[in-house]
Amino acid sequence: MKCGVMKDDQIKKLGKRIKELRKQKGLTQFDLASFINKDQQALQRIETGKVNPSYYYLVLLCRGLDITMEDMF
């Protein structure tokens, strides 16, 4: 497996996990994005695995979801 393919798979897996956690909290993409002062479209791109989120964005998501970074992974 090529490194780029593995990276893409991991980004998609992370996006699915973020979506799962958001839904467990009963939040829409708009709700969570608004809470962390980001736009809904950016969150959508992360959840669908189209964008690799920065560490800072992950920290914001954890705060918005009231979880630890360990819970994210």
ChimeraX commands (.cxc) that place a marker at each C-alpha (Angstrom):
marker #1 position 0.00,0.00,0.00 radius 0.5
marker #1 position 1.32,3.41,-0.91 radius 0.5
marker #1 position 1.88,5.91,1.88 radius 0.5
marker #1 position -0.53,8.43,0.30 radius 0.5
marker #1 position -3.34,5.89,0.21 radius 0.5
marker #1 position -2.75,4.95,3.85 radius 0.5
marker #1 position -2.77,8.63,4.81 radius 0.5
marker #1 position -6.05,9.18,2.96 radius 0.5
marker #1 position -7.61,6.18,4.70 radius 0.5
marker #1 position -6.54,7.48,8.09 radius 0.5
marker #1 position -7.95,10.95,7.37 radius 0.5
marker #1 position -11.28,9.41,6.35 radius 0.5
marker #1 position -11.29,7.23,9.47 radius 0.5
marker #1 position -10.68,10.30,11.64 radius 0.5
marker #1 position -13.48,12.17,9.88 radius 0.5
marker #1 position -15.91,9.31,10.53 radius 0.5
marker #1 position -14.89,9.28,14.19 radius 0.5
marker #1 position -15.49,13.02,14.53 radius 0.5
marker #1 position -18.93,12.64,12.93 radius 0.5
marker #1 position -19.75,9.73,15.24 radius 0.5
marker #1 position -18.77,11.72,18.34 radius 0.5
marker #1 position -20.70,14.78,17.16 radius 0.5
marker #1 position -23.85,12.73,16.62 radius 0.5
marker #1 position -23.46,11.06,20.02 radius 0.5
marker #1 position -23.57,14.55,21.53 radius 0.5
marker #1 position -26.73,15.36,19.55 radius 0.5
marker #1 position -25.08,18.17,17.60 radius 0.5
marker #1 position -25.46,19.15,13.98 radius 0.5
marker #1 position -22.43,20.20,11.96 radius 0.5
marker #1 position -23.70,23.76,12.18 radius 0.5
marker #1 position -24.05,23.57,15.98 radius 0.5
marker #1 position -20.53,22.27,16.52 radius 0.5
marker #1 position -18.95,24.58,13.96 radius 0.5
marker #1 position -20.68,27.59,15.53 radius 0.5
marker #1 position -19.58,26.54,19.01 radius 0.5
marker #1 position -15.91,26.44,17.98 radius 0.5
marker #1 position -16.19,29.56,15.76 radius 0.5
marker #1 position -15.57,27.72,12.48 radius 0.5
marker #1 position -17.74,27.35,9.42 radius 0.5
marker #1 position -19.94,24.33,8.79 radius 0.5
marker #1 position -18.39,23.68,5.37 radius 0.5
marker #1 position -14.93,23.24,6.90 radius 0.5
marker #1 position -16.29,20.73,9.41 radius 0.5
marker #1 position -18.10,18.90,6.61 radius 0.5
marker #1 position -14.83,18.58,4.63 radius 0.5
marker #1 position -13.09,17.16,7.71 radius 0.5
marker #1 position -15.87,14.67,8.44 radius 0.5
marker #1 position -15.84,13.43,4.84 radius 0.5
marker #1 position -12.06,13.02,4.87 radius 0.5
marker #1 position -11.39,15.68,2.25 radius 0.5
marker #1 position -9.25,17.77,4.59 radius 0.5
marker #1 position -6.57,16.80,7.08 radius 0.5
marker #1 position -7.36,18.85,10.22 radius 0.5
marker #1 position -4.58,20.65,12.02 radius 0.5
marker #1 position -3.71,19.82,15.61 radius 0.5
marker #1 position -5.26,23.14,16.69 radius 0.5
marker #1 position -8.52,22.30,14.89 radius 0.5
marker #1 position -8.58,18.92,16.65 radius 0.5
marker #1 position -8.11,20.67,20.00 radius 0.5
marker #1 position -11.05,22.95,19.20 radius 0.5
marker #1 position -13.18,19.96,18.22 radius 0.5
marker #1 position -12.34,18.22,21.49 radius 0.5
marker #1 position -13.35,21.30,23.44 radius 0.5
marker #1 position -16.55,21.64,21.42 radius 0.5
marker #1 position -17.42,18.00,21.97 radius 0.5
marker #1 position -16.31,18.10,25.62 radius 0.5
marker #1 position -13.96,15.14,25.14 radius 0.5
marker #1 position -10.26,14.49,25.55 radius 0.5
marker #1 position -7.87,13.98,22.66 radius 0.5
marker #1 position -7.65,10.33,23.74 radius 0.5
marker #1 position -11.43,10.01,23.26 radius 0.5
marker #1 position -11.00,11.28,19.71 radius 0.5
marker #1 position -8.75,8.38,18.84 radius 0.5
marker link #1:1,2 radius 0.2
marker link #1:2,3 radius 0.2
marker link #1:3,4 radius 0.2
marker link #1:4,5 radius 0.2
marker link #1:5,6 radius 0.2
marker link #1:6,7 radius 0.2
marker link #1:7,8 radius 0.2
marker link #1:8,9 radius 0.2
marker link #1:9,10 radius 0.2
marker link #1:10,11 radius 0.2
marker link #1:11,12 radius 0.2
marker link #1:12,13 radius 0.2
marker link #1:13,14 radius 0.2
marker link #1:14,15 radius 0.2
marker link #1:15,16 radius 0.2
marker link #1:16,17 radius 0.2
marker link #1:17,18 radius 0.2
marker link #1:18,19 radius 0.2
marker link #1:19,20 radius 0.2
marker link #1:20,21 radius 0.2
marker link #1:21,22 radius 0.2
marker link #1:22,23 radius 0.2
marker link #1:23,24 radius 0.2
marker link #1:24,25 radius 0.2
marker link #1:25,26 radius 0.2
marker link #1:26,27 radius 0.2
marker link #1:27,28 radius 0.2
marker link #1:28,29 radius 0.2
marker link #1:29,30 radius 0.2
marker link #1:30,31 radius 0.2
marker link #1:31,32 radius 0.2
marker link #1:32,33 radius 0.2
marker link #1:33,34 radius 0.2
marker link #1:34,35 radius 0.2
marker link #1:35,36 radius 0.2
marker link #1:36,37 radius 0.2
marker link #1:37,38 radius 0.2
marker link #1:38,39 radius 0.2
marker link #1:39,40 radius 0.2
marker link #1:40,41 radius 0.2
marker link #1:41,42 radius 0.2
marker link #1:42,43 radius 0.2
marker link #1:43,44 radius 0.2
marker link #1:44,45 radius 0.2
marker link #1:45,46 radius 0.2
marker link #1:46,47 radius 0.2
marker link #1:47,48 radius 0.2
marker link #1:48,49 radius 0.2
marker link #1:49,50 radius 0.2
marker link #1:50,51 radius 0.2
marker link #1:51,52 radius 0.2
marker link #1:52,53 radius 0.2
marker link #1:53,54 radius 0.2
marker link #1:54,55 radius 0.2
marker link #1:55,56 radius 0.2
marker link #1:56,57 radius 0.2
marker link #1:57,58 radius 0.2
marker link #1:58,59 radius 0.2
marker link #1:59,60 radius 0.2
marker link #1:60,61 radius 0.2
marker link #1:61,62 radius 0.2
marker link #1:62,63 radius 0.2
marker link #1:63,64 radius 0.2
marker link #1:64,65 radius 0.2
marker link #1:65,66 radius 0.2
marker link #1:66,67 radius 0.2
marker link #1:67,68 radius 0.2
marker link #1:68,69 radius 0.2
marker link #1:69,70 radius 0.2
marker link #1:70,71 radius 0.2
marker link #1:71,72 radius 0.2
marker link #1:72,73 radius 0.2
view
